[in-house]
Amino acid sequence: MEISQLPGLGPKRVEALRKSGLVSIADLLYNIPRTYLDQTKVSTIGNCHPGEKVVLIGTISRSGIVRGRSSRFIATLTDGSGEIQLLFFRGTSFWARKIKNGTRWLVTGQVGEYRGLQITHPDLQPIDEGEEFNGCIQPIYPISEACREARMEQKFFRGLYKTVFNFPGLTLSGLCPRELTDYLHFAPVMANLRTLHQPQDFPSIYKAKRELKVLELLPFCLRMVKRRENQKLRGHERQIDLGTVMAAKARLPFSLTRGQEEALDTIVAGLNGKKQFHALLQGDVGCGKTVVAMLAIMAVCGAGEQCALMVPTDILARQHFKSLKPFFDAAGLSVRLLVGATPAAEKKTILGELQMGLANVVIGTHALFSKDVTFAKLGFVIIDEQHRFGVGQREALLAKGDYPDMLVMSATPIPRSLAMTLYGDLKVISIKEKPAGRKPIKTRLVNASKRDDMKKFICTEAAGGNLCYWIASRVGTDEEGSARSVDEIVDELRNYIAGPGRAIPGGATLKVAGVHGQMDEAQRDAIIARFAKGEIHILVATTVIEVGVNVPAANLMVIDQPDRFGLAQLHQLRGRVGRGDAQAWCFLMIPEGDAADSSMERLSQFSQTEDGFEIAELDLQNRGAGNLEGNEQSGAWVFRWFDWIADQELISQTLETAEHILKDSGSFDESARMKIQAWYGEKEFANEDGVH
């Protein structure tokens, strides 16, 4: 059945629903009420007290718009026991047309007091004269502006759902099979949807919501538990080379932190086991994950197997190769670099060495998962900044070995609730300490009115040799004019520097350049390389420098429009400075107006902590989980009903439920098992190989 076939829906209303994202019957049914009004108990105005939430029935005795600095519409409701004012500060003309003297209304809202009793912006429902009111629980739907313009308010939607549920044989595709809902002692999905749209009591609403949330989370949990069980059946024994690892540790110019030692011990124990080892190593920027990964690689290579380290950018691959090669050379291990820009002749040699087992380790980018890259015995895959790779890319690399062990690394700490589901089949290893000697980055909020002072400070510091990042939120020009682009900031700084008295000692002029994701990669890398050498003093950039850029001499960062970034992303950007032993600063250029007011609290919270795990939790609370999983970095999995903050206790419960279902598969006949597997298998989640 098409939505246009529903009675009362002409072309204009169908278009209004389409603009609101409601284009099918399924969209309508899944558009559950945002809240409910308890209209089962009607109060009298004479018994109302400030602070109470009440349901009243009365008649409008007088009304009108009160003009002033901020106009408002006031209507007086009376029921014989007293009177109360209804105040509307928004849509005054609309309410003036709708609410007429002598009309009867059902009013729901919270009682306030100012020169008498009043209710501000109550929920209203007209009642015809002589109509009897039977108290009920009224669903309250989110109403878009397009629907309001088409005169589709709460009463319309309640009637619409009554019509929909009266259609015989109403059902939806992709619903949880009845055999599984019966096994879980859940109501059928359609019955729960009916309960939410046509509620009888609050306990049934709570039950229906909970069951829909569990069924929304359950397919992912079933697949994740199944992957975890499959891993137990795969893997092979190897004899880890601890001697090579210990020798390499002794050659390090520093001692490992306790967190690094514990992480390494956990990884080595996993690599030494009989079962396939898949783990997530997470920790803040600068906590030393790469060193741990290098030592783990040595343990596997010493056992006669090959390792691949995949990173998202050429510049990061080159940095890793340059910093790690001396240690691999000292251990007698052959390491190669393979990136998109590798010359054809050199690439051919490297491919041959990998295929014949002459190269022990390869460090590279997306070039590693191309079809012409083959290994003699790939035993261990490490994926750095794993969120920058799609599922298919990671699978392509893993497929080059016989179920190799895998370590994915992330400098974006993941809240525990997300880790339990997204990485429930991985061993989650966290490093929380930073290496000794690193000074905390000082983060300060700067009002946009101080922009010229900020430019003066940055240029003075740059003249003294302190390199600076200036982060822009846009590549192109902002049509609204509220955010400067990379090129605009570059021009702004160059014009400022062109003023008198702004030169580096010795007569050289301060150099400013910009980089962003739409540039040619070779050109971008060349500019970043010049910045690292000190040939460019201020680098204006988008989030393209968020990972894979290591410039220890850069100790200043200005972030324009920080309200446009999530806290975790701000934390990643801030991690580009403070990579040496000098004091580093990060300045958040707060915008003026409403944007500043709405973002001040979360940015203040961010400025007071460098703990990436704490910031991850704050970011989850502020922004929600968003898109979590899929074939692209941004993901393709968004919950309709499950809330990562309010419903965290459901995660562990649903994981346990998934385990019980798979262990108790004998409770279902063959037909039911096929239905259940098709149900959770057809969801567009990630791959079945333990990487998300």
PyMOL commands that set and color helices and strands:
alter all, ss='L'
color gray80, all
select helices_A, chain A and resi 3-5+11-19+25-30+45-47+92-98+145-149+154-165+178-183+189-197+202-232+242-251+258-271+289-301+314-330+344-356+366-369+386-388+391-398+416-422+448-463+486-497+521-532+543-545+562-564+567-574+594-607+612-623+649-663+665-667+670-681
alter helices_A, ss='H'
color red, helices_A
select strands_A, chain A and resi 35-38+53-66+72-78+83-88+104-113+117-120+123-126+137-140+278-283+306-310+335-338+361-364+378-383+405-410+427-431+442-447+467-471+512-515+538-541+554-560+585-590
alter strands_A, ss='S'
color yellow, strands_A
deselect
rebuild
show_as cartoon
